[in-house]
Amino acid sequence: MYEVSYRVRFSDIGRNNKLRLYNLPKWFQDSSIEHSESLGVGIPFLAPRNLAWLLTSWQIDIIRLPEYNECVQVRTWPFDFKGAFGYRNYEMRTSDGEVIVRSYAIWLHTDVAKMKPAKTSDEELKRYGFSPRLEMEYTPRKISLPDEMQTVDRLVVQEHSADMYQHLNNAMYVDIASDYLPQEAEIKRIRVDYRKQMKVGDTMLILQKWVDEKCYIAFCNENKEMHVSTEFTF
């Protein structure tokens, strides 16, 4: 298990004085990378081998969001590896030990030169080890989008929102999607299904549809081919 401490600062909050949704996948993603670095199998280990861990999905279950100036700890650990897939849990706790967010993500060990899955090496598996899976509901990785989604916006991916691979940063999909959600709504679950990344300069269509208590927001190319889909449960 790897743990990182945070204080919710002014730049982390929205109009309701609570942590912006964007910071959940951002902090969880960063904790994963820091965990790998602490074990000696992070970017300096992977990059010379043309390897990287690419995110394929998120499920983030929110009990409550931390508020301004609140101190929290983010914990992460891998609970399984299957071929090129790595399965991770995340947990956010207050300084009093209250669990306020639970999450799991599926990562793909990837040969970035060939853009193909690469089986996790025995050396990496040995360093990571295994910890028990967090007790929570586990939904499928893939999100089934509803029919007849409506185009609500068109955006061009800019450099300032890109990662080291010139892709739109994984957490930014949640940040952008939050612009199309009711500002005062209480969100209980976020799911993200990554199929194909958007690159700097790409034009993306944003599609949306409500089905009961869920809002679906998809990021597509100009041919309406889906790249990333999100599901927000209220």
Secondary structure, DSSP 8 states (H G I E B T S, - for coil): -EEEEEE--GGGB-TTSBB-TTHHHHHHHHHHHHHHHHTT-SHHHHGGGTEEEEEEEEEEEES---BTT-EEEEEEEEEEEETTEEEEEEEEEETT--EEEEEEEEEEEEETTTTEE----HHHHHHH------SS----SS----SS-EEEEEEE--GGGB-TTSBB-HHHHHHHHGGGS-TT----EEEEEESS--BTT-EEEEEEEEETTEEEEEEE-TT--EEEEEEEE-
